[in-house]
Amino acid sequence: MRISRNISYLILSLFITSCSKVHTIHPIRKDIVETVYASGKVMADSEYTVYALSPGTIVKKLVKEGDAVKKGQLLYVINNTAPAARLDAANITYEKAQENVSSRSRVLGDLKLAMQNANIKFSNDSLQYFRLKSLWSQNVGTKSALDNAETQYHMSLNEKKSAQEKYYSTVNDLNVSLKNAQSGVASARNDLSNYLIRSESNGTVYQMMKEKGEAVRANEAVVLIGKSTDRLIRLSVDQQDINLVQPGQQVLLKTDATGDKIYNAKVVRIYPTMNEADQTFRVDAIFTGQDTQPYIHTSIEANIVIQKKKQALVIPIKSVLNGDSVKVKEGNRIKTTPVKIGIHTLDEAEILSGLGEHSEVVESSSDK
């Protein structure tokens, strides 16, 4: 009996000794902010890349980095001797086609004269035929003279129709030739324009990728242009967090180019399609403070503020078990207590219910 009592005393002593070594903390009141992490880079607003549409050699470079450009302004000229010659030839053909359908047209002038002569001849032969026919009805004249007049009448009528058909058919052919020549000029002008690289909108030149004398391939990037001062923050947010992000939310970010300086921004657009390569969604933000990032394409790290609460009751998130309970010390006992979690960050969790400010929360082993 004494041995049993001694064993019980030993177990109780070990339990008390173990409890005395447990490290505990008290929940504290503090401001807490829940955020979503995002990475990305700073872009020039309305940024776009201009590509060469035709291969060749750069013969003129007309702007430089930092220049403000207008829509349609010439940036580069690629060697275009051959397409320029084709445009000249097309213009000559078009001018000739225009002349052929104008009032000065020699072709139509000759055909119109032939048509007029056929009309005059038909008119005379018609008068002669009907005059002889009237006389023959009065038994005046000869049958052979009437037959000859009738034959001549029909021949003149056919010649008149033929002259008219030839004239109007030629007019139609010349109009078709004019349209073809017009199309040829447009095509040649378009071919030539492919050798003249222009700005597609107003903005600032951020990068010129070719120098005079360098070769360029078709569809090769040659110029980077964007708005002069406006910046766009292009972020990537993990698919597990995207449902927490909303337009208008605050973004706190820093860039590789400016070190630890913190910039303020806000979410302006969320794209619905996931990038399958890294399973992220694109989110765009813009700077909201007077301080903006002067550089573009610099990498950034950002925190999107989901919600804030002042003087929340918080504990280290490592002390939360399975997201819904904590271990607390009550006297010499340690028990598991259910809790309701509110805002949480990577380090802390808000306690909505289950604990008070005087609760002794057992620290997790990783915190010791």
Stockholm file with secondary structure:
# STOCKHOLM 1.0

chainA/1-368         MRISRNISYLILSLFITSCSKVHTIHPIRKDIVETVYASGKVMADSEYTVYALSPGTIVKKLVKEGDAVKKGQLLYVINNTAPAARLDAANITYEKAQENVSSRSRVLGDLKLAMQNANIKFSNDSLQYFRLKSLWSQNVGTKSALDNAETQYHMSLNEKKSAQEKYYSTVNDLNVSLKNAQSGVASARNDLSNYLIRSESNGTVYQMMKEKGEAVRANEAVVLIGKSTDRLIRLSVDQQDINLVQPGQQVLLKTDATGDKIYNAKVVRIYPTMNEADQTFRVDAIFTGQDTQPYIHTSIEANIVIQKKKQALVIPIKSVLNGDSVKVKEGNRIKTTPVKIGIHTLDEAEILSGLGEHSEVVESSSDK
#=GR chainA/1-368 SS CHHHHHHHHHHHHHHHHHHHTCCEECCEEEEEEEEEEEEEEEEETTCEEEECSSCEEEEEECCCTTCEECTTCEEEEECCHHHHHHHHHHHHHHHHHHHHHSTTCHHHHHHHHHHHHHHHHHHHHHHHHHHHHHHHHTTCSCHHHHHHHHHHHHHHHHHHHHHHHHHHHHHHHHHHHHHHHHHHHHHHHHHHHTTEEECSSSEEEEEECCCTTCEECTTCEEEEEECSSCEEEEEEEETTTGGGCCTTCEEEEEETTTTTCCEEEEEEEEEEEEETTTTEEEEEEEECSSCCCCCSSCEEEEEEEEEEEEEEEEEEGGGCBTTTEEEEEETTEEEEEECEEEEECSSEEEEEESCCTTCCEECCGGGC
#=GC SS_cons         CHHHHHHHHHHHHHHHHHHHTCCEECCEEEEEEEEEEEEEEEEETTCEEEECSSCEEEEEECCCTTCEECTTCEEEEECCHHHHHHHHHHHHHHHHHHHHHSTTCHHHHHHHHHHHHHHHHHHHHHHHHHHHHHHHHTTCSCHHHHHHHHHHHHHHHHHHHHHHHHHHHHHHHHHHHHHHHHHHHHHHHHHHHTTEEECSSSEEEEEECCCTTCEECTTCEEEEEECSSCEEEEEEEETTTGGGCCTTCEEEEEETTTTTCCEEEEEEEEEEEEETTTTEEEEEEEECSSCCCCCSSCEEEEEEEEEEEEEEEEEEGGGCBTTTEEEEEETTEEEEEECEEEEECSSEEEEEESCCTTCCEECCGGGC
//
